[in-house]
Amino acid sequence: MSNMLYLYGIIDTDQPYSFIETTSGRKVYNLPVNGLGMIVSQAESKDAEKRAGNILAHNAVMEHIIEHFTVLPVSFGTLIYGESGVKELFDRYAGEFGRQLHRLRGKLEMGVKVIWNMKQAQIELPNSGTLEVLMCQKLHTGSPGHKYLLSKYRKRAPEMHLRRIAKQNAEQIHSPLSAIAEEACCSILRTPSLMLSGAYLLLRCNVNAFREEYLRLRKNYPNYNFLLSGPWPPYNFVKINCSVGSD
C-alpha cells in the first residue's frame, strides 16, 4: 500500500472521524495532530491528477466534511508522504492553522457568477450618433487634441459603453450580496462574457438569506444568466503558503 496521503482540509478537532467516499471507495479519516486534525485518505500519485473522477471524489469529500466541521481547505491534488509529513506541516504552521480556523468558525463560502448577455446588450446600445454626443461631452471642445481624441473615442465608444453598463450592473448585484456576507471578493469582467464572479463568506445561519437575495437579483436581471455554487469551504478566504521538507 502506498504511504502517500491525500490532504483535504484541516479541522478544529482531534477526535476520531471517518467515512467511505462512495465515488472512489476510499476511506477518509481524521488524522489528529497537535489538538487539530487533518482530513486525509491513502492515495497514489494518480489520485492527484485533474481528472473528472478525482475532482468529483474531492468535491464529495469536501461537501461531506463541511456539514460537520469548520474546514480550512487544502488545494485539490495535494499529496504528502506519510503521517510524518503531516506532523511536520503542523509543527511549522499549527499556530496559523489555529488562527485561521478561529476566524472561519461557523462560516461557509458561496459563489455567484453572472454571465453578460452580449447580444442583448448590443441591441440596447444607443445609436452611434448618441454615443458620439456622449463622448464629446467628456472632451474640452477646441483643445489641441480634440480631433485625435474624438476619433479614438468614436472607435471605442460601443465597447466602452458596454463595459460601463456591465460594471454598473455587476456592482449593483455584488453590493447587496456582500452586505449579507462577513467577507466578500469579486472580479468584474474577468472575461468579456463573465460580468461578475463573486465569492462570499457567510455565517451558516445566513446562507438561506443569501439564497433569497440571489433569487431576487436573478429575477430583477432577466437578461443575464446567474449561477450559484456552494456552500463550500472558504477557498477564496484562506491564503497560507505551506511547505515541508528542506526549504
Steps between C-alpha positions, in 0.01 A plus 500: 500500500619849416624713790374813328216693658253718316418816697150650497482748784587594856232489771495626856472165675726202558208265567468181293290537186480294181274406211519330159491729196268307268634632166853368557433250778779657706490524877522863605600568860618761747871486583543670841796734539572760772138528611376552144432254219583444134237325287692253282480177303756252374588589142727453201645764272227442240239612754635856476452523124235745378259242366123509528484206740761645734337843504160344567641293789680802649186715487291222652735481798497878546120512487487225761743648753365858491170360628677410824804726542655837436751418227824666398514362144807359330546546125378221275762236426721559806699189597743456787727214597359320803383614841845638575455752220167616645654533846788704361247728328316555827824555692570792268156649452273385784478853639386645169261208443342567839463873436338444163263236636395743773433772240300263279308315771138445399549654155458371145565634153245559226583597145303703247574543131306725265533446127479815293253465211702680234244472219225654710735773620597591145135527399442744785798720408426862409556576132844617393393866483378496858819331613709763324310775680565324831868473421526863384356614829807353669740704283594865516391632160774696332789337683801404283437127522124520450479336155751228588322412822161512333613252234627266769179531698291442188672167437479383858169657603280187462745281695549763771127551538442125534773468762361792697150347507643160596706650783208698639268200498765267644554738790124525558482120520811459714411768754188343659660154498815627672284679760381158622852354503769528765758546225467522122717527193419527132638558155309693236534414131765236556410396147280694254201275579557451874359818646541404865682226684446537874587303813321558830596383849181437694395395845311173471189672635509750210519252212123494445477881505781511244314257273185710527688816403660314211158394371371857530792633299466231236136597456593869471757432225319259263739568210797356689584140586562447872692205647504421874750257653561375850506483785872420486794525735639855489750449217508868405551624855805295602850577373767293677807390308635187668791268431663200662843352463810705432437864400 
